[in-house]
Amino acid sequence: MKDPIEYNVRAVERALQILGCFDDEHPERGVSEIAQEVNLHKATTHRIVTTLVNYGFLERATDGQKYRLGLELTALGLKVLRRMDLRREALPSMRMLVERWDEACDLSVFDQGKVFYIEVIQGSHALTIVATAGQRLPAHSTASGKIFLAHLPTSELEDFLNGPLVAYTGKTLTSPEKIRQQLAEIRTQGYSVDDQETEVGIRAVAAPIRDQTGKVVAAMSMPCPSSRMTIDRVPEIARDLIDATQVVSRRMGWFK
């Protein structure tokens, strides 16, 4: 569902119109041609085109006078396709886990330093406390977030740990050194646990999903009230979760 058109930002709207004027019949256009096509003043068109070039969404054609769509658009498109493929491949395993444990299961990616949820399947219990698709939650206190942090390049992890680390409950780790130790354990055992670190009374287990290169691209987790997911049950749920995520990883092209 689209937002009302009055919310549109005019400059962004014009930039999108410029990008949209390129097609198979007109893969390259000059500034004057673009201006005429989108009904803009040539000077305005030139400024927007220059900005799009600087950000990689347009590039100069070989003649140096015309422009064509840039590779940054390809990168964005591939991100969308990967996310769509990921969700499609993960859903059968998520449904299996929900049927097996009758608890919710969610699928997330790492975006802008937070956990971004792209799919959630609920169990049948009346009492369920889970994220919703489209929601962002902190990385250092959530099970899924810890999976992503555990597999970040060292420089990116250190940048993250140098930022604000909020304590959401009395159990939330905010010491960079303690978080590093916990992430090392996660890499060894293959799963992570949020033991009431984001919300009191909620426990969650998460495991990684890898792409064809072995890179962790997503996490699958099962959150539920700690009264149902006791500490004793965590290892068994974790084993099932790891088995399920490895199936998805293989379907995504990763073979250990």
C-alpha positions, 0 to 999 in steps of 0.5 A, spaced: 500 500 500 502 506 497 503 512 502 499 518 499 502 522 494 502 529 498 508 525 502 512 525 496 519 529 496 519 533 489 527 532 488 526 525 490 520 524 485 524 528 479 530 523 480 526 517 480 523 520 474 529 521 471 531 514 472 525 511 469 526 515 463 531 509 461 529 503 458 531 498 452 529 503 447 533 508 450 539 505 454 543 512 453 540 519 453 543 526 454 541 531 459 537 535 454 533 529 452 532 527 459 530 534 461 525 534 455 522 527 457 521 528 464 519 536 463 524 539 467 529 545 466 535 543 463 539 546 469 535 542 474 536 536 470 543 537 470 544 538 477 540 531 479 543 527 473 550 529 476 548 527 483 545 520 481 552 519 477 556 521 484 552 516 487 553 511 482 545 510 480 547 513 473 554 513 469 557 516 463 556 513 456 562 511 452 562 518 448 562 522 455 556 526 453 550 521 454 548 517 461 546 510 462 543 507 468 549 505 473 551 499 477 549 501 483 542 500 481 544 493 479 547 492 487 540 494 489 536 489 485 540 484 487 539 485 494 532 485 493 532 478 489 537 475 494 532 477 500 526 474 496 530 468 495 532 467 502 524 468 504 522 463 499 527 458 501 526 459 509 519 458 509 518 451 509 524 450 514 520 455 519 514 452 518 517 445 520 520 448 526 513 452 528 509 445 527 515 441 531 515 446 537 509 450 537 513 456 538 514 462 533 519 463 528 522 469 525 527 470 519 531 476 519 537 480 516 542 485 519 541 492 516 544 499 519 547 496 525 540 493 527 536 486 526 531 487 521 525 482 521 523 480 514 518 474 516 515 471 522 510 465 523 506 465 529 505 458 534 498 457 536 499 459 543 495 465 546 501 468 549 506 470 544 511 475 544 515 476 538 517 481 533 513 483 527 516 483 519 519 490 518 521 491 525 528 493 527 531 491 534 538 492 537 543 487 535 547 486 542 541 484 546 537 479 541 539 472 539 539 474 532 543 480 533 548 476 536 549 471 530 550 477 526 555 480 530 559 474 531 560 473 524 562 481 522 569 482 520 573 485 526 573 492 524 565 492 523 564 489 530 569 494 533 565 500 530 559 497 533 562 496 540 564 503 540 557 505 539 552 506 544 550 499 548 543 500 551 541 496 557 534 493 556 534 489 562 539 487 568 541 481 563 543 485 557 551 485 556 554 492 555 561 491 556 565 490 549 569 485 552 564 481 555 560 481 548 566 479 545 567 473 549 560 471 548 560 472 540 567 467 541 562 462 544 557 463 539 562 462 533 564 455 537 557 452 538 553 455 532 547 458 535 546 464 540 541 465 546 537 471 548 536 470 555 531 475 557 536 481 555 531 484 551 525 483 555 524 480 561 521 474 561 523 472 554 528 467 551 530 466 544 535 462 540 538 463 533 542 460 528 545 463 522 544 462 514 549 462 510 550 464 502 554 460 497 560 463 499 559 461 506 557 469 509 552 469 514 546 473 510 540 471 515 538 469 522 533 464 524 530 465 531 525 462 536 523 466 541 518 465 547 516 466 554 522 463 558 516 459 562 516 455 556 523 455 553 527 453 560 534 453 560 534 445 559 530 446 553 535 451 549 540 445 547 534 441 544 531 447 540 538 449 538 539 443 535 533 443 531 534 450 529 541 449 526 539 443 522 533 447 519 538 453 518 543 448 515 538 446 510 536 453 508 544 454 507 544 448 502 538 451 498 542 458 498 548 454 495 552 453 501 556 446 502 560 445 508 
